[in-house]
Amino acid sequence: MQHTCSICGTDYDFVWKEGTPLPKNFPFCSARCKAADLAKWLNEEYTISRPLPSIILSDTERELLVELGIDLDDEGS
Ligand SMILES: [Zn+2]
């Protein structure tokens, strides 16, 4: 089926079979868009609250955020 990425607006084919885990990057078209959304959300969090508590991120998500120039490891190190 088709799905529209809410980050970049790309229509992409979304392949999923009932009973299997959702695609890793759902609801975004790619890991990059997923990370971009996460980064956006994190930035908003930064502006309204104190430094982040330890958000649970997968290694992949951390790597993507680092790639996007967001350093999550300032706290306490
Ligand atoms: Zn996208």
N, CA, C, O and the ligand as a Tripos MOL2 file, in Angstrom:
@<TRIPOS>MOLECULE
protein
  309   307    78     0     0
PROTEIN
NO_CHARGES

@<TRIPOS>ATOM
      1 N           0.8430   -1.1990    0.0000 N.3       1 MET1
      2 CA          0.0000    0.0000    0.0000 C.3       1 MET1
      3 C           0.8760    1.2450    0.0000 C.2       1 MET1
      4 O           2.0760    1.1770    0.2650 O.2       1 MET1
      5 N           0.2670    2.3660   -0.2960 N.am      2 GLN2
      6 CA          1.0140    3.6240   -0.3310 C.3       2 GLN2
      7 C           0.8720    4.3490    0.9940 C.2       2 GLN2
      8 O          -0.1750    4.3280    1.6410 O.2       2 GLN2
      9 N           1.9530    4.9820    1.3650 N.am      3 HIS3
     10 CA          1.9150    5.7920    2.5710 C.3       3 HIS3
     11 C           2.6990    7.0600    2.3050 C.2       3 HIS3
     12 O           3.6840    7.0430    1.5670 O.2       3 HIS3
     13 N           2.2660    8.1610    2.9030 N.am      4 THR4
     14 CA          2.9840    9.4100    2.7020 C.3       4 THR4
     15 C           3.8120    9.7260    3.9380 C.2       4 THR4
     16 O           3.3030    9.7780    5.0570 O.2       4 THR4
     17 N           5.0830    9.9320    3.7070 N.am      5 CYS5
     18 CA          5.9890   10.2670    4.7960 C.3       5 CYS5
     19 C           5.6620   11.6500    5.3190 C.2       5 CYS5
     20 O           5.5600   12.6020    4.5450 O.2       5 CYS5
     21 N           5.4980   11.7660    6.6220 N.am      6 SER6
     22 CA          5.1090   13.0590    7.1730 C.3       6 SER6
     23 C           6.2830   14.0240    7.2810 C.2       6 SER6
     24 O           6.0840   15.2040    7.5700 O.2       6 SER6
     25 N           7.4770   13.5540    7.0590 N.am      7 ILE7
     26 CA          8.6420   14.4270    7.1040 C.3       7 ILE7
     27 C           8.9250   15.0360    5.7410 C.2       7 ILE7
     28 O           8.9690   16.2580    5.6040 O.2       7 ILE7
     29 N           9.1150   14.2060    4.7460 N.am      8 CYS8
     30 CA          9.5070   14.7240    3.4370 C.3       8 CYS8
     31 C           8.3740   14.7040    2.4230 C.2       8 CYS8
     32 O           8.5240   15.2250    1.3180 O.2       8 CYS8
     33 N           7.2510   14.1130    2.7830 N.am      9 GLY9
     34 CA          6.0990   14.1410    1.8990 C.3       9 GLY9
     35 C           6.1410   13.1370    0.7620 C.2       9 GLY9
     36 O           5.2720   13.1290   -0.1090 O.2       9 GLY9
     37 N           7.1610   12.2930    0.7800 N.am     10 THR10
     38 CA          7.2740   11.2880   -0.2760 C.3      10 THR10
     39 C           6.2110   10.2020   -0.1140 C.2      10 THR10
     40 O           5.9690    9.7030    0.9850 O.2      10 THR10
     41 N           5.5940    9.8580   -1.2190 N.am     11 ASP11
     42 CA          4.7320    8.6740   -1.2190 C.3      11 ASP11
     43 C           5.6100    7.4580   -1.4290 C.2      11 ASP11
     44 O           6.3660    7.3940   -2.4000 O.2      11 ASP11
     45 N           5.5200    6.5180   -0.5530 N.am     12 TYR12
     46 CA          6.3480    5.3370   -0.7050 C.3      12 TYR12
     47 C           5.4970    4.0900   -0.5050 C.2      12 TYR12
     48 O           4.4250    4.1270    0.0990 O.2      12 TYR12
     49 N           6.0050    3.0080   -1.0230 N.am     13 ASP13
     50 CA          5.3140    1.7370   -0.8490 C.3      13 ASP13
     51 C           5.5750    1.2040    0.5380 C.2      13 ASP13
     52 O           6.7130    1.0870    0.9910 O.2      13 ASP13
     53 N           4.5270    0.9010    1.1660 N.am     14 PHE14
     54 CA          4.5810    0.4310    2.5340 C.3      14 PHE14
     55 C           4.1630   -1.0370    2.5220 C.2      14 PHE14
     56 O           3.0050   -1.3720    2.2710 O.2      14 PHE14
     57 N           5.1150   -1.8830    2.7930 N.am     15 VAL15
     58 CA          4.8600   -3.3190    2.7050 C.3      15 VAL15
     59 C           4.8020   -3.9060    4.1100 C.2      15 VAL15
     60 O           5.7700   -3.8740    4.8700 O.2      15 VAL15
     61 N           3.6840   -4.4180    4.4060 N.am     16 TRP16
     62 CA          3.5320   -4.9980    5.7400 C.3      16 TRP16
     63 C           2.5000   -6.1070    5.6890 C.2      16 TRP16
     64 O           1.4190   -5.9540    5.1200 O.2      16 TRP16
     65 N           2.8530   -7.2060    6.2860 N.am     17 LYS17
     66 CA          1.8920   -8.3010    6.3980 C.3      17 LYS17
     67 C           1.3730   -8.3800    7.8140 C.2      17 LYS17
     68 O           2.1230   -8.2740    8.7840 O.2      17 LYS17
     69 N           0.0950   -8.5660    7.9060 N.am     18 GLU18
     70 CA         -0.5030   -8.7010    9.2180 C.3      18 GLU18
     71 C           0.2040   -9.8000   10.0070 C.2      18 GLU18
     72 O           0.5090  -10.8700    9.4800 O.2      18 GLU18
     73 N           0.4520   -9.5130   11.2680 N.am     19 GLY19
     74 CA          1.0960  -10.5130   12.0990 C.3      19 GLY19
     75 C           2.6110  -10.4030   12.1240 C.2      19 GLY19
     76 O           3.2730  -11.1320   12.8630 O.2      19 GLY19
     77 N           3.1660   -9.5020   11.3250 N.am     20 THR20
     78 CA          4.6080   -9.2780   11.3570 C.3      20 THR20
     79 C           4.8670   -7.9050   11.9670 C.2      20 THR20
     80 O           3.9670   -7.0660   11.9850 O.2      20 THR20
     81 N           6.0620   -7.6610   12.4610 N.am     21 PRO21
     82 CA          6.3490   -6.3390   13.0120 C.3      21 PRO21
     83 C           6.2340   -5.2740   11.9340 C.2      21 PRO21
     84 O           6.4540   -5.5470   10.7540 O.2      21 PRO21
     85 N           5.8930   -4.0800   12.3370 N.am     22 LEU22
     86 CA          5.8390   -2.9750   11.3840 C.3      22 LEU22
     87 C           7.2300   -2.6990   10.8360 C.2      22 LEU22
     88 O           8.2340   -2.9750   11.4920 O.2      22 LEU22
     89 N           7.2810   -2.1520    9.6280 N.am     23 PRO23
     90 CA          8.5860   -1.7830    9.0800 C.3      23 PRO23
     91 C           9.3460   -0.8860   10.0640 C.2      23 PRO23
     92 O           8.7580   -0.0590   10.7610 O.2      23 PRO23
     93 N          10.6390   -1.0710   10.0980 N.am     24 LYS24
     94 CA         11.4710   -0.4150   11.0900 C.3      24 LYS24
     95 C          11.2980    1.0990   11.0960 C.2      24 LYS24
     96 O          11.3210    1.7250   12.1550 O.2      24 LYS24
     97 N          11.1270    1.6750    9.9410 N.am     25 ASN25
     98 CA         11.0700    3.1330    9.8620 C.3      25 ASN25
     99 C           9.6570    3.6950    9.8420 C.2      25 ASN25
    100 O           9.4660    4.9090    9.7630 O.2      25 ASN25
    101 N           8.6880    2.8280    9.9110 N.am     26 PHE26
    102 CA          7.3020    3.2890    9.8910 C.3      26 PHE26
    103 C           7.0740    4.3070   10.9980 C.2      26 PHE26
    104 O           7.6120    4.1020   12.0860 O.2      26 PHE26
    105 N           6.3190    5.3930   10.8110 N.am     27 PRO27
    106 CA          5.5930    5.7430    9.5860 C.3      27 PRO27
    107 C           6.3730    6.6500    8.6370 C.2      27 PRO27
    108 O           5.7750    7.4520    7.9200 O.2      27 PRO27
    109 N           7.6680    6.5350    8.6250 N.am     28 PHE28
    110 CA          8.4710    7.3740    7.7420 C.3      28 PHE28
    111 C           9.0690    6.5430    6.6250 C.2      28 PHE28
    112 O           9.1210    5.3160    6.7010 O.2      28 PHE28
    113 N           9.5240    7.2380    5.5730 N.am     29 CYS29
    114 CA          9.9650    6.5220    4.3770 C.3      29 CYS29
    115 C          11.3530    5.9380    4.5690 C.2      29 CYS29
    116 O          11.7290    4.9920    3.8770 O.2      29 CYS29
    117 N          12.1130    6.4870    5.4950 N.am     30 SER30
    118 CA         13.4970    6.0440    5.6260 C.3      30 SER30
    119 C          13.9860    6.2960    7.0490 C.2      30 SER30
    120 O          13.3670    7.0180    7.8300 O.2      30 SER30
    121 N          15.0990    5.6830    7.3460 N.am     31 ALA31
    122 CA         15.6870    5.8960    8.6640 C.3      31 ALA31
    123 C          16.0240    7.3720    8.8740 C.2      31 ALA31
    124 O          15.9310    7.8960    9.9840 O.2      31 ALA31
    125 N          16.4140    8.0230    7.7910 N.am     32 ARG32
    126 CA         16.7730    9.4380    7.8930 C.3      32 ARG32
    127 C          15.5710   10.2860    8.3180 C.2      32 ARG32
    128 O          15.6830   11.1530    9.1850 O.2      32 ARG32
    129 N          14.4210   10.0200    7.6930 N.am     33 CYS33
    130 CA         13.2250   10.7800    8.0560 C.3      33 CYS33
    131 C          12.7870   10.4430    9.4740 C.2      33 CYS33
    132 O          12.3100   11.3110   10.2060 O.2      33 CYS33
    133 N          12.9450    9.2180    9.8480 N.am     34 LYS34
    134 CA         12.6030    8.8300   11.2090 C.3      34 LYS34
    135 C          13.4760    9.5880   12.2060 C.2      34 LYS34
    136 O          12.9960   10.0990   13.2180 O.2      34 LYS34
    137 N          14.7550    9.6470   11.8980 N.am     35 ALA35
    138 CA         15.6770   10.3650   12.7760 C.3      35 ALA35
    139 C          15.3790   11.8540   12.7730 C.2      35 ALA35
    140 O          15.4890   12.5180   13.8040 O.2      35 ALA35
    141 N          15.0030   12.3760   11.6140 N.am     36 ALA36
    142 CA         14.6760   13.7980   11.5250 C.3      36 ALA36
    143 C          13.4840   14.1280   12.4090 C.2      36 ALA36
    144 O          13.4650   15.1540   13.0890 O.2      36 ALA36
    145 N          12.5040   13.2580   12.3930 N.am     37 ASP37
    146 CA         11.3330   13.4680   13.2330 C.3      37 ASP37
    147 C          11.7070   13.4110   14.7030 C.2      37 ASP37
    148 O          11.2540   14.2210   15.5110 O.2      37 ASP37
    149 N          12.5380   12.4420   15.0290 N.am     38 LEU38
    150 CA         12.9780   12.2920   16.4040 C.3      38 LEU38
    151 C          13.7820   13.5230   16.8390 C.2      38 LEU38
    152 O          13.6250   14.0260   17.9510 O.2      38 LEU38
    153 N          14.6300   13.9840   15.9470 N.am     39 ALA39
    154 CA         15.4490   15.1570   16.2460 C.3      39 ALA39
    155 C          14.5750   16.3810   16.4770 C.2      39 ALA39
    156 O          14.8230   17.1790   17.3810 O.2      39 ALA39
    157 N          13.5520   16.5140   15.6480 N.am     40 LYS40
    158 CA         12.6350   17.6330   15.7730 C.3      40 LYS40
    159 C          11.9510   17.5960   17.1260 C.2      40 LYS40
    160 O          11.8310   18.5990   17.8290 O.2      40 LYS40
    161 N          11.5190   16.4180   17.4480 N.am     41 TRP41
    162 CA         10.8350   16.2290   18.7190 C.3      41 TRP41
    163 C          11.7760   16.5180   19.8860 C.2      41 TRP41
    164 O          11.3900   17.1640   20.8600 O.2      41 TRP41
    165 N          12.9970   16.0390   19.7810 N.am     42 LEU42
    166 CA         13.9700   16.2710   20.8430 C.3      42 LEU42
    167 C          14.2670   17.7580   20.9930 C.2      42 LEU42
    168 O          14.3970   18.2690   22.1060 O.2      42 LEU42
    169 N          14.3730   18.4420   19.8630 N.am     43 ASN43
    170 CA         14.6380   19.8780   19.9220 C.3      43 ASN43
    171 C          13.5130   20.6200   20.6160 C.2      43 ASN43
    172 O          13.7550   21.5450   21.3930 O.2      43 ASN43
    173 N          12.2910   20.2180   20.3370 N.am     44 GLU44
    174 CA         11.1580   20.8390   21.0080 C.3      44 GLU44
    175 C          11.2190   20.5700   22.5030 C.2      44 GLU44
    176 O          10.9360   21.4410   23.3250 O.2      44 GLU44
    177 N          11.5900   19.3640   22.8270 N.am     45 GLU45
    178 CA         11.7180   19.0210   24.2380 C.3      45 GLU45
    179 C          12.7770   19.8800   24.9150 C.2      45 GLU45
    180 O          12.6000   20.3290   26.0480 O.2      45 GLU45
    181 N          13.8600   20.0980   24.2170 N.am     46 TYR46
    182 CA         14.9330   20.9140   24.7850 C.3      46 TYR46
    183 C          14.4470   22.3080   25.1090 C.2      46 TYR46
    184 O          14.8510   22.8880   26.1170 O.2      46 TYR46
    185 N          13.5790   22.8580   24.2610 N.am     47 THR47
    186 CA         13.1650   24.2380   24.4690 C.3      47 THR47
    187 C          12.1570   24.3700   25.6010 C.2      47 THR47
    188 O          12.0450   25.4420   26.1950 O.2      47 THR47
    189 N          11.4390   23.3330   25.9080 N.am     48 ILE48
    190 CA         10.4130   23.4600   26.9430 C.3      48 ILE48
    191 C          10.7870   22.8090   28.2640 C.2      48 ILE48
    192 O          10.0680   22.9590   29.2530 O.2      48 ILE48
    193 N          11.8650   22.1100   28.2930 N.am     49 SER49
    194 CA         12.2020   21.4530   29.5400 C.3      49 SER49
    195 C          13.7050   21.4040   29.7460 C.2      49 SER49
    196 O          14.4750   21.8450   28.8930 O.2      49 SER49
    197 N          14.0970   20.8850   30.8410 N.am     50 ARG50
    198 CA         15.5080   20.7090   31.1370 C.3      50 ARG50
    199 C          16.1440   19.6610   30.2300 C.2      50 ARG50
    200 O          15.4730   19.0400   29.4060 O.2      50 ARG50
    201 N          17.4370   19.4810   30.3970 N.am     51 PRO51
    202 CA         18.0900   18.4300   29.6090 C.3      51 PRO51
    203 C          17.3340   17.1200   29.6970 C.2      51 PRO51
    204 O          16.6970   16.7910   30.6970 O.2      51 PRO51
    205 N          17.4360   16.4130   28.6290 N.am     52 LEU52
    206 CA         16.6640   15.1900   28.5080 C.3      52 LEU52
    207 C          16.9810   14.1790   29.5860 C.2      52 LEU52
    208 O          18.1380   13.9700   29.9510 O.2      52 LEU52
    209 N          15.9580   13.5750   30.0730 N.am     53 PRO53
    210 CA         16.2110   12.3540   30.8380 C.3      53 PRO53
    211 C          16.7280   11.3210   29.8560 C.2      53 PRO53
    212 O          16.7050   11.5600   28.6490 O.2      53 PRO53
    213 N          17.1720   10.2310   30.3190 N.am     54 SER54
    214 CA         17.6660    9.2180   29.3960 C.3      54 SER54
    215 C          16.5160    8.6390   28.5950 C.2      54 SER54
    216 O          15.7290    7.8210   29.0720 O.2      54 SER54
    217 N          16.4580    9.0910   27.3850 N.am     55 ILE55
    218 CA         15.4620    8.5300   26.4840 C.3      55 ILE55
    219 C          16.0230    7.2480   25.9230 C.2      55 ILE55
    220 O          17.2030    7.1480   25.5880 O.2      55 ILE55
    221 N          15.1720    6.3010   25.8320 N.am     56 ILE56
    222 CA         15.6480    5.0130   25.3360 C.3      56 ILE56
    223 C          15.6690    5.0230   23.8170 C.2      56 ILE56
    224 O          14.6330    5.0890   23.1540 O.2      56 ILE56
    225 N          16.8590    4.9580   23.3020 N.am     57 LEU57
    226 CA         17.0490    4.9530   21.8600 C.3      57 LEU57
    227 C          17.7970    3.6980   21.4720 C.2      57 LEU57
    228 O          18.6470    3.1950   22.2080 O.2      57 LEU57
    229 N          17.4630    3.2180   20.3180 N.am     58 SER58
    230 CA         18.2450    2.1060   19.8070 C.3      58 SER58
    231 C          19.5910    2.6300   19.3220 C.2      58 SER58
    232 O          19.7510    3.8280   19.0900 O.2      58 SER58
    233 N          20.5390    1.7440   19.1740 N.am     59 ASP59
    234 CA         21.8460    2.1540   18.6720 C.3      59 ASP59
    235 C          21.7230    2.8340   17.3210 C.2      59 ASP59
    236 O          22.4150    3.8110   17.0370 O.2      59 ASP59
    237 N          20.8410    2.3100   16.4990 N.am     60 THR60
    238 CA         20.6520    2.8970   15.1730 C.3      60 THR60
    239 C          20.1570    4.3220   15.2850 C.2      60 THR60
    240 O          20.6420    5.2030   14.5750 O.2      60 THR60
    241 N          19.2150    4.5600   16.1510 N.am     61 GLU61
    242 CA         18.6820    5.9020   16.3150 C.3      61 GLU61
    243 C          19.7530    6.8460   16.8500 C.2      61 GLU61
    244 O          19.8610    7.9880   16.4020 O.2      61 GLU61
    245 N          20.5270    6.3790   17.7870 N.am     62 ARG62
    246 CA         21.6260    7.1910   18.2970 C.3      62 ARG62
    247 C          22.5960    7.5650   17.1860 C.2      62 ARG62
    248 O          23.0100    8.7170   17.0560 O.2      62 ARG62
    249 N          22.9460    6.5710   16.3950 N.am     63 GLU63
    250 CA         23.8830    6.8320   15.2930 C.3      63 GLU63
    251 C          23.3240    7.8670   14.3340 C.2      63 GLU63
    252 O          24.0420    8.7500   13.8640 O.2      63 GLU63
    253 N          22.0400    7.7470   14.0510 N.am     64 LEU64
    254 CA         21.4220    8.6960   13.1300 C.3      64 LEU64
    255 C          21.4130   10.0980   13.7270 C.2      64 LEU64
    256 O          21.6580   11.0740   13.0180 O.2      64 LEU64
    257 N          21.1390   10.2040   14.9880 N.am     65 LEU65
    258 CA         21.1200   11.5160   15.6290 C.3      65 LEU65
    259 C          22.5120   12.1200   15.6480 C.2      65 LEU65
    260 O          22.6800   13.3200   15.4350 O.2      65 LEU65
    261 N          23.5020   11.2920   15.9000 N.am     66 VAL66
    262 CA         24.8780   11.7730   15.8630 C.3      66 VAL66
    263 C          25.1960   12.2760   14.4580 C.2      66 VAL66
    264 O          25.8350   13.3130   14.2770 O.2      66 VAL66
    265 N          24.7370   11.5190   13.4800 N.am     67 GLU67
    266 CA         24.9360   11.9080   12.0870 C.3      67 GLU67
    267 C          24.2770   13.2560   11.7970 C.2      67 GLU67
    268 O          24.7810   14.0480   11.0000 O.2      67 GLU67
    269 N          23.1670   13.4990   12.4410 N.am     68 LEU68
    270 CA         22.4570   14.7620   12.2550 C.3      68 LEU68
    271 C          23.0260   15.8820   13.1290 C.2      68 LEU68
    272 O          22.5290   17.0090   13.1060 O.2      68 LEU68
    273 N          24.0600   15.5670   13.8930 N.am     69 GLY69
    274 CA         24.7250   16.5940   14.6870 C.3      69 GLY69
    275 C          24.1040   16.8300   16.0420 C.2      69 GLY69
    276 O          24.3400   17.8650   16.6660 O.2      69 GLY69
    277 N          23.3190   15.8890   16.5010 N.am     70 ILE70
    278 CA         22.7050   16.0280   17.8140 C.3      70 ILE70
    279 C          23.4320   15.1430   18.8120 C.2      70 ILE70
    280 O          23.4670   13.9200   18.6840 O.2      70 ILE70
    281 N          23.9940   15.7820   19.7840 N.am     71 ASP71
    282 CA         24.7710   15.0300   20.7660 C.3      71 ASP71
    283 C          23.9190   14.7640   21.9880 C.2      71 ASP71
    284 O          23.4980   15.6870   22.6850 O.2      71 ASP71
    285 N          23.6750   13.5130   22.2330 N.am     72 LEU72
    286 CA         22.8090   13.1440   23.3540 C.3      72 LEU72
    287 C          23.5880   12.8280   24.6160 C.2      72 LEU72
    288 O          23.0030   12.5760   25.6700 O.2      72 LEU72
    289 N          24.8820   12.8420   24.5090 N.am     73 ASP73
    290 CA         25.6690   12.3200   25.6180 C.3      73 ASP73
    291 C          26.3790   13.3960   26.4330 C.2      73 ASP73
    292 O          27.3710   13.1150   27.1050 O.2      73 ASP73
    293 N          25.8710   14.6280   26.3730 N.am     74 ASP74
    294 CA         26.4760   15.6930   27.1640 C.3      74 ASP74
    295 C          26.2800   15.4770   28.6470 C.2      74 ASP74
    296 O          27.1680   15.7210   29.4640 O.2      74 ASP74
    297 N          25.1200   15.0230   28.9580 N.am     75 GLU75
    298 CA         24.6960   14.9340   30.3390 C.3      75 GLU75
    299 C          25.5980   14.0450   31.1840 C.2      75 GLU75
    300 O          25.7470   12.8500   30.9310 O.2      75 GLU75
    301 N          26.1910   14.6660   32.1900 N.am     76 GLY76
    302 CA         26.8970   13.8800   33.1880 C.3      76 GLY76
    303 C          28.1840   13.2230   32.7330 C.2      76 GLY76
    304 O          28.7720   12.4640   33.5040 O.2      76 GLY76
    305 N          28.6410   13.4710   31.5440 N.am     77 SER77
    306 CA         29.8320   12.7790   31.1090 C.3      77 SER77
    307 C          31.0700   13.6460   31.2490 C.2      77 SER77
    308 O          32.1720   13.2060   30.9210 O.2      77 SER77
    309 ZN         10.5710   10.7760    4.2260 Zn       78 ZN78
@<TRIPOS>BOND
     1     1     2 1
     2     2     3 1
     3     3     4 2
     4     3     5 am
     5     5     6 1
     6     6     7 1
     7     7     8 2
     8     7     9 am
     9     9    10 1
    10    10    11 1
    11    11    12 2
    12    11    13 am
    13    13    14 1
    14    14    15 1
    15    15    16 2
    16    15    17 am
    17    17    18 1
    18    18    19 1
    19    19    20 2
    20    19    21 am
    21    21    22 1
    22    22    23 1
    23    23    24 2
    24    23    25 am
    25    25    26 1
    26    26    27 1
    27    27    28 2
    28    27    29 am
    29    29    30 1
    30    30    31 1
    31    31    32 2
    32    31    33 am
    33    33    34 1
    34    34    35 1
    35    35    36 2
    36    35    37 am
    37    37    38 1
    38    38    39 1
    39    39    40 2
    40    39    41 am
    41    41    42 1
    42    42    43 1
    43    43    44 2
    44    43    45 am
    45    45    46 1
    46    46    47 1
    47    47    48 2
    48    47    49 am
    49    49    50 1
    50    50    51 1
    51    51    52 2
    52    51    53 am
    53    53    54 1
    54    54    55 1
    55    55    56 2
    56    55    57 am
    57    57    58 1
    58    58    59 1
    59    59    60 2
    60    59    61 am
    61    61    62 1
    62    62    63 1
    63    63    64 2
    64    63    65 am
    65    65    66 1
    66    66    67 1
    67    67    68 2
    68    67    69 am
    69    69    70 1
    70    70    71 1
    71    71    72 2
    72    71    73 am
    73    73    74 1
    74    74    75 1
    75    75    76 2
    76    75    77 am
    77    77    78 1
    78    78    79 1
    79    79    80 2
    80    79    81 am
    81    81    82 1
    82    82    83 1
    83    83    84 2
    84    83    85 am
    85    85    86 1
    86    86    87 1
    87    87    88 2
    88    87    89 am
    89    89    90 1
    90    90    91 1
    91    91    92 2
    92    91    93 am
    93    93    94 1
    94    94    95 1
    95    95    96 2
    96    95    97 am
    97    97    98 1
    98    98    99 1
    99    99   100 2
   100    99   101 am
   101   101   102 1
   102   102   103 1
   103   103   104 2
   104   103   105 am
   105   105   106 1
   106   106   107 1
   107   107   108 2
   108   107   109 am
   109   109   110 1
   110   110   111 1
   111   111   112 2
   112   111   113 am
   113   113   114 1
   114   114   115 1
   115   115   116 2
   116   115   117 am
   117   117   118 1
   118   118   119 1
   119   119   120 2
   120   119   121 am
   121   121   122 1
   122   122   123 1
   123   123   124 2
   124   123   125 am
   125   125   126 1
   126   126   127 1
   127   127   128 2
   128   127   129 am
   129   129   130 1
   130   130   131 1
   131   131   132 2
   132   131   133 am
   133   133   134 1
   134   134   135 1
   135   135   136 2
   136   135   137 am
   137   137   138 1
   138   138   139 1
   139   139   140 2
   140   139   141 am
   141   141   142 1
   142   142   143 1
   143   143   144 2
   144   143   145 am
   145   145   146 1
   146   146   147 1
   147   147   148 2
   148   147   149 am
   149   149   150 1
   150   150   151 1
   151   151   152 2
   152   151   153 am
   153   153   154 1
   154   154   155 1
   155   155   156 2
   156   155   157 am
   157   157   158 1
   158   158   159 1
   159   159   160 2
   160   159   161 am
   161   161   162 1
   162   162   163 1
   163   163   164 2
   164   163   165 am
   165   165   166 1
   166   166   167 1
   167   167   168 2
   168   167   169 am
   169   169   170 1
   170   170   171 1
   171   171   172 2
   172   171   173 am
   173   173   174 1
   174   174   175 1
   175   175   176 2
   176   175   177 am
   177   177   178 1
   178   178   179 1
   179   179   180 2
   180   179   181 am
   181   181   182 1
   182   182   183 1
   183   183   184 2
   184   183   185 am
   185   185   186 1
   186   186   187 1
   187   187   188 2
   188   187   189 am
   189   189   190 1
   190   190   191 1
   191   191   192 2
   192   191   193 am
   193   193   194 1
   194   194   195 1
   195   195   196 2
   196   195   197 am
   197   197   198 1
   198   198   199 1
   199   199   200 2
   200   199   201 am
   201   201   202 1
   202   202   203 1
   203   203   204 2
   204   203   205 am
   205   205   206 1
   206   206   207 1
   207   207   208 2
   208   207   209 am
   209   209   210 1
   210   210   211 1
   211   211   212 2
   212   211   213 am
   213   213   214 1
   214   214   215 1
   215   215   216 2
   216   215   217 am
   217   217   218 1
   218   218   219 1
   219   219   220 2
   220   219   221 am
   221   221   222 1
   222   222   223 1
   223   223   224 2
   224   223   225 am
   225   225   226 1
   226   226   227 1
   227   227   228 2
   228   227   229 am
   229   229   230 1
   230   230   231 1
   231   231   232 2
   232   231   233 am
   233   233   234 1
   234   234   235 1
   235   235   236 2
   236   235   237 am
   237   237   238 1
   238   238   239 1
   239   239   240 2
   240   239   241 am
   241   241   242 1
   242   242   243 1
   243   243   244 2
   244   243   245 am
   245   245   246 1
   246   246   247 1
   247   247   248 2
   248   247   249 am
   249   249   250 1
   250   250   251 1
   251   251   252 2
   252   251   253 am
   253   253   254 1
   254   254   255 1
   255   255   256 2
   256   255   257 am
   257   257   258 1
   258   258   259 1
   259   259   260 2
   260   259   261 am
   261   261   262 1
   262   262   263 1
   263   263   264 2
   264   263   265 am
   265   265   266 1
   266   266   267 1
   267   267   268 2
   268   267   269 am
   269   269   270 1
   270   270   271 1
   271   271   272 2
   272   271   273 am
   273   273   274 1
   274   274   275 1
   275   275   276 2
   276   275   277 am
   277   277   278 1
   278   278   279 1
   279   279   280 2
   280   279   281 am
   281   281   282 1
   282   282   283 1
   283   283   284 2
   284   283   285 am
   285   285   286 1
   286   286   287 1
   287   287   288 2
   288   287   289 am
   289   289   290 1
   290   290   291 1
   291   291   292 2
   292   291   293 am
   293   293   294 1
   294   294   295 1
   295   295   296 2
   296   295   297 am
   297   297   298 1
   298   298   299 1
   299   299   300 2
   300   299   301 am
   301   301   302 1
   302   302   303 1
   303   303   304 2
   304   303   305 am
   305   305   306 1
   306   306   307 1
   307   307   308 2
@<TRIPOS>SUBSTRUCTURE
     1 MET1         2 RESIDUE 1 A MET
     2 GLN2         6 RESIDUE 1 A GLN
     3 HIS3        10 RESIDUE 1 A HIS
     4 THR4        14 RESIDUE 1 A THR
     5 CYS5        18 RESIDUE 1 A CYS
     6 SER6        22 RESIDUE 1 A SER
     7 ILE7        26 RESIDUE 1 A ILE
     8 CYS8        30 RESIDUE 1 A CYS
     9 GLY9        34 RESIDUE 1 A GLY
    10 THR10       38 RESIDUE 1 A THR
    11 ASP11       42 RESIDUE 1 A ASP
    12 TYR12       46 RESIDUE 1 A TYR
    13 ASP13       50 RESIDUE 1 A ASP
    14 PHE14       54 RESIDUE 1 A PHE
    15 VAL15       58 RESIDUE 1 A VAL
    16 TRP16       62 RESIDUE 1 A TRP
    17 LYS17       66 RESIDUE 1 A LYS
    18 GLU18       70 RESIDUE 1 A GLU
    19 GLY19       74 RESIDUE 1 A GLY
    20 THR20       78 RESIDUE 1 A THR
    21 PRO21       82 RESIDUE 1 A PRO
    22 LEU22       86 RESIDUE 1 A LEU
    23 PRO23       90 RESIDUE 1 A PRO
    24 LYS24       94 RESIDUE 1 A LYS
    25 ASN25       98 RESIDUE 1 A ASN
    26 PHE26      102 RESIDUE 1 A PHE
    27 PRO27      106 RESIDUE 1 A PRO
    28 PHE28      110 RESIDUE 1 A PHE
    29 CYS29      114 RESIDUE 1 A CYS
    30 SER30      118 RESIDUE 1 A SER
    31 ALA31      122 RESIDUE 1 A ALA
    32 ARG32      126 RESIDUE 1 A ARG
    33 CYS33      130 RESIDUE 1 A CYS
    34 LYS34      134 RESIDUE 1 A LYS
    35 ALA35      138 RESIDUE 1 A ALA
    36 ALA36      142 RESIDUE 1 A ALA
    37 ASP37      146 RESIDUE 1 A ASP
    38 LEU38      150 RESIDUE 1 A LEU
    39 ALA39      154 RESIDUE 1 A ALA
    40 LYS40      158 RESIDUE 1 A LYS
    41 TRP41      162 RESIDUE 1 A TRP
    42 LEU42      166 RESIDUE 1 A LEU
    43 ASN43      170 RESIDUE 1 A ASN
    44 GLU44      174 RESIDUE 1 A GLU
    45 GLU45      178 RESIDUE 1 A GLU
    46 TYR46      182 RESIDUE 1 A TYR
    47 THR47      186 RESIDUE 1 A THR
    48 ILE48      190 RESIDUE 1 A ILE
    49 SER49      194 RESIDUE 1 A SER
    50 ARG50      198 RESIDUE 1 A ARG
    51 PRO51      202 RESIDUE 1 A PRO
    52 LEU52      206 RESIDUE 1 A LEU
    53 PRO53      210 RESIDUE 1 A PRO
    54 SER54      214 RESIDUE 1 A SER
    55 ILE55      218 RESIDUE 1 A ILE
    56 ILE56      222 RESIDUE 1 A ILE
    57 LEU57      226 RESIDUE 1 A LEU
    58 SER58      230 RESIDUE 1 A SER
    59 ASP59      234 RESIDUE 1 A ASP
    60 THR60      238 RESIDUE 1 A THR
    61 GLU61      242 RESIDUE 1 A GLU
    62 ARG62      246 RESIDUE 1 A ARG
    63 GLU63      250 RESIDUE 1 A GLU
    64 LEU64      254 RESIDUE 1 A LEU
    65 LEU65      258 RESIDUE 1 A LEU
    66 VAL66      262 RESIDUE 1 A VAL
    67 GLU67      266 RESIDUE 1 A GLU
    68 LEU68      270 RESIDUE 1 A LEU
    69 GLY69      274 RESIDUE 1 A GLY
    70 ILE70      278 RESIDUE 1 A ILE
    71 ASP71      282 RESIDUE 1 A ASP
    72 LEU72      286 RESIDUE 1 A LEU
    73 ASP73      290 RESIDUE 1 A ASP
    74 ASP74      294 RESIDUE 1 A ASP
    75 GLU75      298 RESIDUE 1 A GLU
    76 GLY76      302 RESIDUE 1 A GLY
    77 SER77      306 RESIDUE 1 A SER
    78 ZN78       309 GROUP 0 **** ****
